[in-house]
Amino acid sequence: MNVCFIMYPWETIDPENDTSLALIKECVKRGHGVAMCTPANLTIRDSVTNAFCTVVGRMDKVPTSLKAFYKKASLREEMLPLAGFDTIFFRANPPLDPLMLNFLDSVKDDVFIVNSLQGMREANNKLYTAAFGDAHSNIIPNTHVSKNKEYLVQQIKESKADKMILKPLNGFGGSGVILIEKSAMNNINSLLDFYISAGDGESNYVILQDYIEGADKGDVRILLLNGEPVGAMKRVPGSDDHRSNVSAGGSVQRHTLTKEEKALCKQIGPKLVKDGLYFVGIDVIGGKLVEVNVMSPGGITYINKVYKNKRKVEEKVIDFLESKVLDNLEAFNRRTRLRKTVEDA
């Protein structure tokens, strides 16, 4: 199997905790071909979509530790056609580049892409999470999305809670997530001006959500593969930050899924699979869905560390990729045989 990871640059990887690196290492360990490129490295040559790739050399013996693998990996640069890969694994950070998806549209029928292009288009920002809520469902906190400052101020005033969460629509890694309180209403207008104004005559959407009691004690990151949970951890905020994201100073703990959380996964899993969102990270607080991360969900290395499982999460992910590639190959061979039968008739 040959896999192309569309991701952030190799030199920006955290060699001890990076989820993409763990997936790459598992592929190399199994003898699969691995290449990486950034979205900016996509190109078209003679009407064929290519990428300026960084190819990871094969290893006779793969180091046990992630850090040693990162240090030992041999890399070379080469332009390669994307349709020649069996799988494209999307791991770039938000915001999503729509032009990049246009490049990939030309190979979507030839290569298994994780996550699917249509799924990425629909779910790359936090609006997708809001789609899971309806009048008969209580799985997400009360949510408002708008760029109308007056409307947002009114919602804050009418809220029964003293606290709410404000965040940008396209943020990631906990960036821009703030806790607002009614007792500080004098600051709300200036905060909204800052979040909504793009500084170039344009304006940004922001999300306003009810604060969930217990959020100060952390949230739960659950990784779902093909609609099923394959790992989870509790993220606890640091002493000087309300955010639980590890990138914002939070720490991780072991976590066993509650009955509520299992029911939540079961409820949203089929839609994720239907939308081609095969590898997803969801954030849950108090049994409520707060975010769905589809571009570069992280947490594999932390989950492995706190559980010390013999079967690591990345092994399950690559097992899934192998099975999908095998299914596609068998389907192609079957079509070829049937076409030959018709031609020979």
N, C-alpha and C positions, 0 to 999 in steps of 0.2 A: 504494500500500500504506500502511495506517495501523498504526503499531506503538505499543503501550503498554509501557514499561519499568517493571516493579515493582522498585524499588531503594531505595537509601539517599537521603537528602535531597540536592538539588542543591548546597547550600552546603557539604557535607562532601566534595565531589569534589576530588581532586588534579588540577588542570587540566593538568598536564604528563604524568601517567602513568596516568590512569584508563582501564581497559578499557571500562567502560560508556560513558564519554564518547566514546571512539573509535568505538564502534558507533553511538551517537546521531549523531555528526558524519557518518558515512558515509550514514546514512539521510537526513539533511537534504540532504546533497550530491546525492543521487539524486532529490530532490524528494518523498520520502515524508513523510507526516504523522507527527509524533512527539509523544507525551505521556509523562509520568512520574508515578508515584505511589509512596508508601511503603505497606507492608502495612497500616499503621494508617489509611490514607485510603480503604479499601474500605468501601462502604456499600450498603444496599438501599433503593431508593425505588420504591414501588408494585410490589413484588415483582420488581423488576429490579435486578440487580447493577450498581452504578455505582462510580465512583472520583472523589474530589476530585483532579483532575489538574493538573499543571503542563505546559502545552502550549508546545512550542518553536516559535517563529515561523519561517516559511519565509524563506529568504535567496536573493537574486538571485545573490550571489557568496559562496561559503563560504570563509572564511580557510583558508590552508594549514595553519597550526600549530594544534595542539589548544588551546593556551593562548589564542590569539587568538579561536578559535571560542567558547570558554567565556566570554570577556570580552564578545564581541559579541552572543551569543545573546539574543534577546528572549523573555521568558517571560510567560505569562498564566495565571490560574487559572480552571478550569472543571470542573463536574461532567459526566462523560461515561459512557455505558453501555459496559461492557466488551465486550458481544457485538457492538458496532459496529466493533471493531478487527479487522484481519485476523490480527494476531499479538500475543501477549503474551510478552514476553521477560523472564524472571525473573532478576533480578540482585541480590536482597537478600542481605545478609550473614547467616550463621548466628547463632543457632540458628533453625531453621525453625518458623514459627508455624502449627500445625495448623489453627487457626480460619481463617487466611487461605486455606488450601487448600479449606476448606469453602465459602467465598465463591466461589472459582474453579470449583468443581465445577459450578456452575449454567451456566457458559459454555464448558466444555471441549469440547462437541460443536459449538460455533459458531465457535471461534477456535483457530488453531494455537498451542499453548503450548510454549515452550522454557524449561526442560525439562518433560516431561509431569508431570502431578500425581502419577500413580502412581509414576513413576520417582523423583520427589522424595521421596515418602513412604518409598520403600524405601532410597534412597541418600543421604539428607541427613546421616547421620552416618557415622562411620568403621567401623561394623559392615559396611557394604556391601563394603568392601575385603576383609574377612575371608572373604566369601562366594566370592571367587575362588580361595581356597586349598582343596586337598583332598589326600588321601593320595597322589594320583598327580601332583600339581602342585607346583612349587617356585618359583612366581612371587611369593609374598609371604614376608616374614620370619616366623619363628615368632611367633605372636601369641596373647596371652591378653586376654580382656575380662571384667572382673568388678568387683563392689563388695565382695567378700569379702576383707578384709585378710589373713587368715591364709593363704588360698590364694595370694594374690599374693606374699606373703613367701616361701612355700615354693617358688614358681616361680623367684624370684630366687636362692634358695639352691641350687636344683638345676640352674640354668643353667650350662652349661660355659663361657660367656663371662664376662669380668670386668665388662662394661658392658652396660646395657640402656637402652631409651628408655621413659619414662613420660609419658603425656599424657592429658588429659581427652577423653572420648568426643565431646563437642560443641564442641571448640575449633576455631579457624580462624586463619589468618595466622601460624601458629607459636606462638600464645599457649598458655602452660602446658606446652610441650614441654621436658622436662628429661632430662639424661643422668644416670643413676645408676650407681654403682660398688659392687661388693661390698666394697671396702675401707672403705666408709662405711656399713656395715650399721646402725650405731648410729642413723643419721638416717632410715632407711627407714620405720620405724614412724610417726614424726611426719609424714613427707611423705605417706604413704598416708592418714593421718588427715585431713590438710589437703585432699587431693584428693577423698576419698570423702565427707567430711562436707559437707552442704549448709547446715548451720547452722540448719535449721528442722525438724529431726527426720527429714528425708529424707536419702537418700544418693545419690551419683553414681557412675556407671560410669567406670572408667578403663581405659586400654589399656596393656598392657605388651608390648613387642616386643624381639626380639633386636636388638642393635646390629649394623649392617652395616658391615663394615670398609670404610674409604674414605669414610664419611659425613662425616668431618671435612673432607674436600676439597670437599663440596658435594653437591647433588642435581640432578636434571634435571626441569624442568617441561615437559611435553608437552601441547599443546592438541589435542584430537581433535574433529573436526566430522563428524557422521554416521558415527562409528566409524573415521574415518581421521585420521592425524596431519596437521595443517596448520601447525604451528610448534613449535619447541622452543628451550630455552635452558638453559644451566647456571647454577645459582645457587650462589654461593660464600659461605660464612659470613664475617662480619666478624672482626676480630682478637680481639674480646672476647666472642664469642657462638658457640655450637655450631650455632645454627639458620641455615639458608640463606635463609629468607624475606627478601625485600627489605624488607618492613615491619619486620623485626627487625634491619636493618642489613646484610644481605647484598648482594652485587653480582652482576651478570649477565655472562655470556660467551657467545660463539657456541658452538653445539653441533650436531654432525652425528649423527643417530641411529645407534647401533651395530646390529649384526645382532641382538643380544639384545633391544634395545629395540623394533626393528621387529617382531620375533616376538611380543613382549609385546602390542604394540598390535593385531596381527592376531588374537591369541588373545582379548582382552577386547572388541574392537570390536563384534562381532556381539551380545554380550549388552547392551552399552550401548545400541545402536540398538533392540534388542528391548524394552528397558525405557523407551524414549522419552527417553533421555539423549543428546541430539543435540550439545550443546556442553559439553565436559567438560575439566577440567584434571587430569592425573595427575602424581604425583610419584614419581620412580624413583631408586633408589640401587643401584648395582652390578647393574643388570638386574632388580631386584626392585621390585614395586609396593608403595609405602608408603602412598599416599593417593589417593582419587578425589574430586575437588572438583566438585560438581554445582550448587551454589547460585549462586556468583558467581566462577567461575574467572577469574583475572587473568593478565596476562603479555603481552597483545597489544602494548602500546606498547613494552615492553622488547625483545620479539622483533623488532619492526620496526626498532628503533634499532640492535641489534647486527648485523642482517643487511642493513639498508638495501635491502631488496627493492623492486623497482618495484611488485610486486603485494603489497599489504599484507594481513595476516591478516583484518582487519575486512571487507575487500572480499569475501573468500571466505565469511565468515559471512553477510553480507547477500545474497550471491548465492544461498546455500542457502535463506534465508528466502523470497526472491522465488520460487524454484522450488517450494517447498512451498505457498505461497499460490496460485500459478498452478495447481498440481495440484489443490488443493481446489476452486478456482473451476471448473475444467474438469469435475471430477467432479459438482459441483452442477448445472452447466448440462446435463450428460448426463442426470442423473436427472430434471431438469425436462422435457427433451425426451421421454424415455421415458414419463413420467407423462402427458404431453399426448397421446402416441400411444395410450395405453390409454384415456384419457378420451374421445378422439374416435372410438374403435372402435365 
